[in-house]
């Protein structure tokens, strides 16, 4: 019977996913002219305006596709403080989820592959520091760009796993970049967890999107006061251990697959 139900529901799944894709693009096209105008205000001010437009786009799209997002706080986010936000990465839906989770202008570290897409690529480049993870020189340049953004008063967000976690473990190994930037700029790290991204959209197939709940949890801030370049590994492991422990506590579904 469960197998029969899967067969019967399959057409509905495809119809829903096509509807979600059409609304995703439609809402983005409606926002795009305003993004073009905002871009005239420069990389920082204009980028901040475009991020706020992305917040409007995400709010409308999530409403239309019946995904109900809510943020939870083990420790509140200080609105007057700069952070390096660090989160887990397991789904294509993580990008719009970040906009629902971080409700103030930030810059994300993002993959270069997405920057050439029409319309989306323009918006993406405006709110993302591009990185080619396969190129060591490009990775180093992206770290310098992140530091420049922080020095201009804008918080950043990094998914230190780099690519999707396709294992049954809480997290993949972390890259150093976020922790190097945190120490070199003396900016506190604010870890957060996306608990339901795997359930809403499996990383193996774009047509696995489902409606339902979406939760993000902000964890305790990790200060970096007094840490030096010799402490990058220590800081990375400290944040990793905290996020791993909490993902297990919240019993995320990919641990049981």
C-alpha angles and dihedrals in degrees: 000000000000089000091049091051090052090054093048093048095046095087090049090051092054093046090051092048092049089049090049092050093049093049091045091057096038095054090045091052089052091052095043099081090054089049090054090053092046091052089066088070094068139256097299107031093031092045090052090051091050091050089054088051088052088054090055091046092050093047091053096043096048089049091051094049095044097243109145113205127193133175122221127193129212081175124011122247113246104232091203095052132083117233143178100229112209122192143168121262124213111130147041087241090065092091097061089037090059090058090052091047104044104051099189133062113286139152120239130206104240140179118265092226092075096050096081097057115116116258093346090059092058092051090042093054090050095058102028136072102223120229132183100205092193092062117069093199091051091049089053091049091051090054089053090050091051090052090050091053092051091049087056091057101259123126119229136215126212132182096209094195086071096206136031118301100236096174132090089247123101094247145002121236114288128240117231099236101093093047094046090052091046092055097041092050095033090233119154119242119235110195121203135178131220101211104180106032091103090055095046095048125006112219093232098064135027089208092064094083115135133182120242143087126343123191134188121188124199112212132203115302115254110217122212099194111151096002118136137198088277090064099059093103092046092051093045092052092046092055092041092052092049094049093043092051093050095046088055091047091052089048096226113204100241089067088066100045 
